[in-house]
Amino acid sequence: MKRKSIYITLALVILLGSTAFLFRTQLAVVAFDLFMAKDVEESLQKSYKPLQSDKTPEPVVLQSEPFSVMLLGSDQREDEPARSDTLIYAVVRPMESKVLLISVPRDTYVDIIGKDKKDKINHAFAFGGHQMAKDTMEAFFEEELDYYASINFQGLKDVVDAIGGVELPIGKDIVNKGRDHEKFTIEANKPIYNGEEALNYVRYREDSDFNRAKRQQVFLDVAAKRVMKLDQIGKVPELIEIMGDNFQTDMQPKFIIDLAKQMLTGGKVDMTSYTIMGEGMKIGGVYYNEPDMEDVQEARDLIDSWMNPDTPADQLLQPKDAEKQKLK
């Protein structure tokens, strides 16, 4: 009888252990709801900065429709004027855990909405903050944006350190040595890179603006995978607190929390990237990037396809020339 009890107990332990493993993500979400959600929502409230043009959205429990977000990485440090160092038009399809990232190199020559002039697209943020940057990007793509989210250099660096670093595909040393540039070296083939190294990786531009945009896409991919790991869930409140004033968005806190839980339980996040290419030119001695209008049109087509809720996941438009879009 005693041996039978041992067998029953062992079987029960195996069953519970197997169930916990199979449903570990769901269990983590339940734990998050019980112990962290309230604190996280309060912390996110500090970063909630709606724009003047925003309409108050209805509370959403399950986000089923695709939506778009302008992602900005700001180079602001302390009291310095800020410019957008990273500009990405993102489309999120939460039901399939798919994300489209369309990068615009910062020197891209565009109409700055609200200034009645053409200039580098990253100057829109310096001229008129998130609102002008959003208006300018919408005009460039001829597509509306539902939200914006921005983080500055300090926030990026601190978050990477908090998650224990990120894995970056660096095959040879990256050396920033330009006469007017901040000097740094990122060693190749390290298993993990800290916040300072990750920041330098996304900022490096001595090869080309195109490659810089691609590195930013790579960083977002590896950072998302790192954060989505189960062992990082307990760090969510810490990450939100670290970001603090370094992070701003017009997505409501509850929307962000519900979306994160939804995508966490939806499986691996799949990212598709595209970058607007162009030709360098000088106007009045200033360097600009004249965008390739074929690339711009392809980007618009990609956005249309991904924003259409009726487009099946296996029929989503993909970038035509994968070789052209590779990091070089």
N, C-alpha and C positions, 0 to 999 in steps of 0.2 A: 504493500500500500504506500509505504514511504517512497519507494523508487518510482511508483506511478505518479505521486505528487511532484517529485522532482522533474519528471518528464513533462508533466502538465505545465509546471512553472516555467521550464525552459522553453517550451513551445509558445507560451504566452509572451515571454520576453522577446523571442524571435519575431513573433507576430507584431508586437508593439513597436519593436525596433524597425522592422521593415516598413510598417505604416508611417512611422515618423520620418523615415528616409524618403519614402515616396511623396509624402505631403509636407516635406520640410519647408518649402517656400510658403505654403498656405499657413502652416503653423507660425512661421516667422511673422507673417502679416497679422495674424491674430494677436501675437505678442506685441507687435507694434501698436495695434489699436488699443490694447489694454494699458500699456505702460508708457508709450512715447507720443502718441498722436497729438494729445492736447498741448504738450510743451513745444512740439515741432510747429504746430499751427500758430502758436503765440509768437515764436521766433520768426516765422515767415511773414507775419504781419508787419514786422519792421522793414521788410524788403519790398512790401507791396506798394508800388508807386504808379497808380493809374495815370494815363495821359489825359490831356484835356479832351481829346477826341474820343476817348473810350466810353462805351456804353456799359452800364453795369450788367454783366451776364447773369442769367439764371443759374442757381446752384445746380451742379451736375454731379450725379452719383456715379454714373457709368458713361464715360466718354466714348461714344461709338463712331462719331463722325471724324474724318480727317480734319486737322487744323494746322495753321501755319504760325511760325514764330520767327521773328528777327533776332538772331543771336549776335551779340556784340561783345567783343573783348576790348576793354578800354585801356589805354596806356597811361591813364591818370595816376600820378603819384603825388601824394600830399596836396600842396596848393597849386600844382602845375596845371595849365590848361589841358583839357582832355581831348583826345582824338580816338576814333574807333580803329583799333589795330587789327581787329578781326571782324569781318562782316559776312554773315551767313544767312541765307533764306532757307529755313528748315520747314519741311512738311512732316507731320507726325501722323501715322496711321495706327492708333492704339490697339485696335482690334487684332491687328496682325503683328504688332510689335515691330513695325517697320518705320524707318526714318530716312528722309531724303535731305541731303545737305548740299546746298548750292552756294559755293564761295565766290565772292567778288573781291579780287585783289584791291588793296586799299588805294592804289594810285589810279584806279579806273576813272576815266574822264566822263562825267555825267552831268545832267542838269540838276542843280541843287534847288529843290523845291522850297520856296520861301525866300530865296536870295536872288532869283531872276538872273542867274549866271551859271556857267559851267565851271566845274572844278573837280578836284579829286574827291571821290565819294566819301572818304574818311573825314573830310572837312565838314560834312553835313552835321556830324555829331558835335564838332567844335563850335559851329555856328549856332546851332539850335537844339542841342541835346537829343534825347531819344525821339521826340516828336518829329524834328526835321530829318533825322536819320531814317525814321520809318516812312515818312512821306516820300523821301528821295528814293528809297529802295522800292517802294510800291510803284512809283512812276517809271523806274528803270525796267522793272519786270512786267509792268502793266498788269499786276496782280495785287490784290489786297493782302494785308497781313492781319492775323487775328490778335497776335500778342507780340511782346518783345521781352527779352531777358538779357541782362548784361552783367558782366563781372569784370573787375579790374585786376591788374597784375598781382597785387598782394593777395587777393582772394584766391586766385588760381593757385599760386604757390603754396599757400597755407592748406588748401583743400588737398592737394596732391600729397603733401607731407602727412596729413591726417589719415589718409587711406593707405599709408605705407609705401608711397611711390607708385610709379606706373612702368609698364614694360614698353619700351620704344624700339622700333626697328632701325637702329643706327648701325650701319655696316662699316662706316669709317668715321674718324674723328671729325667733328664739326668745329671749325675754328673761326671765330669772329675777329677779324684783324683789320678791318677798314680804318682808315686814318681818323675819321670822325665818328666811329662806332665804339660802343662799349666793348672792351676786350673780354672774351671768354673762350673756353675750350670744353666741348662735351665729348668725353671718351666714348669710343665705339664698343659695342658688344657687351655692355654691362647688363646683368640680369634685371636690374631695377634702377630707375632714375628718380631722384628726389625732386622737390618742388622747384628749386632754383634751376635745375637742369631742364625740367619740363618747360618752364617758362622761357628759357633761352632757346629751346628747341622750336617752340611756336613763333618766337620773335625773329629768329635768324633769317636774314634776307639777302645775304651776299651772293647767292646763286641766282635767284629770281623771285619775283612776287608770286608767280605761278606755283613754284615749289613751296613757298612759304604757306600759301593757301592750302596746298595738299597736306603739309605737315600739321596744320591746324585740324584738318579733317581726321588725320591719323590719330592725333592726340585725343580728340573727342571720342573716337571709337574705343581706344584702349582704356580711357578713363571711365567710360560708361560700363565696359565689361568688368573693370575692377570694382566699381561701386555696386554693380548688380550681384556680385558674389554674396552668398549668404552671410559670410563672416563679417561683412561690412554693414549689415542692417543695424546693428547695435550702435554704430557710429553716426547714424543719421542726425540725431539731435546735436551732436558735437560739430558735425559738418555745417549744419545750418547756422549754429552759433558763430562758428569761425567766419563764415561768409559775411554775416552782419551787414554793415554799411557797404561792403565791397560788392554786394549783389543787389540788383534791382529788377523788378518785373511788374507787369500789370496782370499777371495771372493770379487769381485769388488763392490764398493759402489752401483752402479745402480742395480746390481744383487740382493743385499740384500734388497734394497728398493722395487723393483718389486716383489720379493718373499714375503716380509712381507705383501704387499697390496693384493697379490693373496691369501695368506693363511687367511688373515683377512676376506676377502669376501667369503671364502670357507666354513665357519662354524667352529664349535668347533674343536680344534686340538686334535686328539686322539693319545696318546702315549702308546706304547707297550715296556715293559722293560724285559731285560734278563741279568743275571750276571754269569760270568765264576766262577765256584766253584773249590775247590782244597783241597789239604792236606798240612798242615804246616810241614816244615822240616828245619833242620839246617845244614849248610855247613860251616865249619870253625868257628862255634859259631855264625854265622849270620842266622837270620830267613828268610825263603823264603816261598812262596806259590807255590807248584807244581800243575799246572792246570790239571783239570780233562779233558782228551782228548775227552771223550764223549760229555762234555759240549762245548768244542772248536768246535767239528764237528757240533753239533747242531747250534751253533752260525753261522758257515759258511753256513749252510743250510738256516738259517733265512735270512742272508744277500743276498744269491742267489735269494731267493723267492721275497724279497722286492725290490731288485734292478732290477728285470725283469719287464719292463713296460707292458708286456703282461699278467702279473698275475692280475686277477680281484681282487678288494678290498676284496670281501667276500671269496676269496680263498687264501689270504696271509697266509703263514705258521705262526703258533703261538707256543710259548714255550710249550713243551709237559707236563711238570709237574709244574702246577701253584702253588701247595702247597709247593714244594721244593724251589720255587723262592720267597716266601713271606719273608718280613722283620721279623726277629725273635728277 
